[in-house]
């Protein structure tokens, strides 16, 4: 029968002392960047932020028209999404959707009666549309 081996347990401090006493090289951990390096990084960030408005202005002036068109497209998409969300929310309210349908049918009937039944009223509608086109375009519209 073998006798159980008895092992000594050592504290972590004792193990570290033994490791330090052994021959070999102990490498030290590099210290964190010094204050001067942080100041250097801060100056680089500061100079970048100082030139950022000038750089952004140069880019905007160079690409003014495409950026404006892109902005208008994004604004139109956001507006369309908001309008559709509002209409969807209104559709969920009881009796609102049928009321809007009745209003639409009533306006369509009035428009047909007012502008489309008689030839004179159709000419009046044509002249109003032509006047609006002139106001929007700013020049004479050729039919």
C-alpha positions in Angstrom: 0.0 0.0 0.0 1.4 3.4 -1.0 1.3 6.3 1.3 -0.5 9.3 0.0 1.8 12.1 -1.1 1.5 15.3 0.9 1.8 18.5 -1.1 2.4 21.9 0.3 0.1 24.6 -0.8 1.7 28.0 -1.3 0.2 31.4 -1.4 0.4 33.4 -4.7 2.8 35.8 -3.1 5.2 33.0 -2.2 5.0 31.6 -5.7 5.9 35.0 -7.1 8.9 35.3 -4.8 10.1 31.9 -5.9 9.7 32.8 -9.6 11.6 36.1 -9.0 14.4 34.2 -7.2 14.8 31.7 -10.1 17.2 32.5 -12.8 15.7 33.9 -15.9 14.4 37.0 -17.4 11.3 38.8 -16.1 9.8 41.2 -18.6 8.1 44.3 -17.3 4.8 45.5 -18.7 5.1 48.6 -20.7 3.6 51.7 -19.0 0.7 53.4 -20.5 1.4 56.3 -22.9 2.8 59.3 -21.2 1.2 62.7 -20.8 3.2 64.1 -23.8 1.7 61.4 -26.1 -1.8 62.2 -25.0 -1.1 65.9 -25.7 0.1 64.9 -29.2 -3.1 62.9 -29.8 -5.2 65.8 -28.5 -3.5 68.2 -30.8 -4.0 65.9 -33.8 -7.7 65.6 -33.0 -8.0 69.4 -32.4 -6.4 70.2 -35.7 -8.7 67.7 -37.5 -11.8 69.2 -35.9 -10.5 72.7 -36.7 -10.2 71.9 -40.5 -13.5 69.9 -40.6 -15.9 72.8 -41.3 -13.6 74.1 -44.1 -13.4 70.6 -45.6 -17.1 70.0 -45.4 -17.8 73.4 -47.0 -15.5 72.6 -49.9 -17.2 69.2 -50.4 -20.6 70.9 -50.3 -19.7 73.6 -52.8 -18.2 71.1 -55.1 -21.2 68.7 -55.0 -24.0 71.2 -54.3 -26.5 70.1 -56.9 -26.2 66.3 -56.4 -26.4 66.8 -52.6 -29.4 69.0 -52.9 -31.2 66.4 -55.2 -30.3 63.6 -52.8 -31.6 65.7 -49.8 -34.9 66.4 -51.6 -35.3 62.7 -52.5 -34.7 61.7 -48.9 -37.1 64.4 -47.7 -39.7 63.2 -50.1 -39.4 59.6 -49.0 -39.6 60.6 -45.3 -42.7 62.7 -46.0 -44.3 59.9 -48.0 -43.7 57.5 -45.1 -45.2 59.9 -42.6 -48.2 60.6 -44.7 -48.8 56.9 -45.2 -48.4 56.3 -41.5 -51.0 59.0 -40.6 -53.4 57.7 -43.2 -53.0 54.2 -41.9 -53.6 55.4 -38.3 -56.8 57.3 -39.5 -57.9 54.1 -41.3 -57.9 52.3 -38.0 -60.4 54.7 -36.4 -64.0 53.5 -36.9 -66.2 55.5 -39.3 -63.4 57.7 -40.5 -62.6 55.7 -43.7 -66.2 55.6 -44.8 -66.6 59.3 -44.1 -63.5 60.1 -46.2 -64.9 57.9 -49.0 -68.2 59.9 -48.9 -66.4 63.2 -49.0 -64.4 62.0 -52.0 -67.5 60.8 -53.9 -69.2 64.1 -53.1 -66.3 66.2 -54.3 -66.0 64.1 -57.5 -69.7 64.6 -58.2 -69.5 68.3 -57.6 -66.4 68.6 -59.9 -68.2 66.7 -62.7 -71.3 68.9 -62.4 -69.3 72.1 -62.1 -66.7 71.7 -64.8 -67.3 68.7 -67.1 -71.1 68.7 -68.0 -71.2 71.8 -70.2 -68.8 72.9 -72.9 -68.6 76.5 -71.5 -67.5 75.2 -68.1 -64.9 72.9 -69.7 -63.5 75.9 -71.5 -63.4 77.7 -68.2 -61.5 74.8 -66.6 -59.0 74.7 -69.5 -58.3 78.4 -69.1 -57.8 78.1 -65.4 -55.3 75.2 -65.9 -53.5 77.3 -68.5 -53.3 80.2 -66.2 -51.9 78.0 -63.4 -49.3 76.6 -65.8 -48.2 80.1 -66.8 -47.8 81.0 -63.1 -45.8 77.9 -62.3 -43.6 77.8 -65.3 -43.3 81.6 -65.7 -43.7 81.7 -69.5 -46.2 81.2 -72.2 -47.4 77.6 -72.5 -47.9 76.4 -76.1 -50.8 73.9 -76.6 
